[in-house]
């Protein structure tokens, strides 16, 4: 069940503005081509920023700028830093003026273009910001922050493909930095690739264990694929690092609803309202939860308040229609339903509520169509799934078709628009999203059932499309790790890109994948003791099609029980101590 809260993009951009600004006085300026030491007054200003005193920093930078002997590049650096202080002080207009002056007197100063671009994104002008980021990258091709910030602007402009490419470049330049990993995860989630998003968010929190927004974002991705318990765990971590963030409580409340824990959900929604008494999403959510608990008076009070705060919020009317339906007041429910449809009839919550009302009126076929449509828009919406189960209908929708020539064995590929899914008659409860990472179609390549000690798991490998490589387009492959017993996908991992092949290591209680990008991912798995010695367990039978399997395809070839050396990629990814710069102290 998805959270009805501010978008991931808005949330992430709001959290990232300050951290993306680049101050250069008193720090290493290799990326900006500067070597001059700071003037004493500018150095004092930088220290004031570190202490959280932007007003004093502005005064000190202003004093430093009175030096008539400053070279142009030095004056531009101080103007850039004063602009950062203006941003911290909530004076964006003055900040823009300083950035403008900085690039006028020193046109080859990438940090000022990057900072001005980032401020323009925050001010709702992403198209103008792109020009600044382009200029910063032209001047400094290795400027990782500029790639990351340009990616944020492209997400705002609904350009997810170029955004992902920019995030990927930023990650290549600074692989241990959490923000671009989290940003790429947001872009993946926006393009309907929750498993790719989970992978990036996981790497972000591995890079920075206190990165609250990455936990929150990973939770939303996990909710969309039915990993409710894991989502609740992530949100509890996020709450621990950001205890006064009302929005996180709303998201965790929805996670509790998805896990059938209504009491905990209501408690979280109440906490969100306590922190933000004007939270429309908090009142909407608590109204829905109270309605599900048959606390109708409380539900009406909450939803009435949500409508009072935002009379054009379709979800409030849809939820109130559901509550009236629960209370057998179908005529009143219908009026609210009509209002919700007029305000925004394309939201999955509104379509689901219409299905609930249709089911209550005995219109089973119409209800099934609405539930299926709601699930197509939001696969994690448990209430729609439950409606289909009550009516004995499948989750798939009528406009799906089999994609000829893409299946393997009993597995077939279904297509709906640009989305593809794998299904098998042997596992009617499984529906595997085939998340592509390049251009092409997801042809299935191999299916393997694991033997003890990992019985109950399977690995489905499929073509992931072509992506740009250094020598031209490269073919990719992905592998879905499937928990058959629980009917869910544990993860979807890149297995091959061009000549690079991932190395898989199945341990007793976990599987490690040294990925094609040099980072090791790890997933917990159940373990069953084999009835025979490990060495005697046969290699799992598998069905393959097409080209011979790569030699390094370890889910089949990894000897069980063999002692494991830590992968070289994992050793290389361990953080090493490094000296703190002023930028680290200000914005880390």
Secondary structure, DSSP 8 states (H G I E B T S, - for coil): ----SS-HHHHHHHHHHHHH----TTS--GGGT------HHHHHHHHHHHTT-HHHHHHHHHHHTT-TT--HHHHHHHHHHHHHHHHHTT-HHHHHHHHHHHHHH-TT-HHHHHHHHHHHHHTT-HHHHHHHHHHHHHH-TT-HHHHHHHHHHHHHTT-HHHHHHHHHHHHHH-TT-HHHHHHHHHHHHHTT-HHHHHHHHHHHHHH-TT-HHHHHHHHHHHHHTT-HHHHHHHHHHHHHH-TT-HHHHHHHHHHHHHTT-HHHHHHHHHHHHHH-TT-HHHHHHHHHHHHHTT-HHHHHHHHHHHHHH-TT-HHHHHHHHHHHHHTT-HHHHHHHHHHHHHHHTTSHHHHHHHHHHHHHTT-HHHHHHHHHHHHHH-TT-HHHHHHHHHTT--SS-TT-EE-TT--BTTEEEEEETTEEEEEETTEEEEEEE---SSBS---EEEEEE--TBSTTEEEEEEEEEEEEETTEEEEEEEEEEEETTTTEEEEEEEEEETTEE-EEEE-SSEEEEE-TTS-EEEEE---B--SS-GGGS----EEE-SS---TT-HHHHS-TT------HHHHHTS-------HHHHHH-
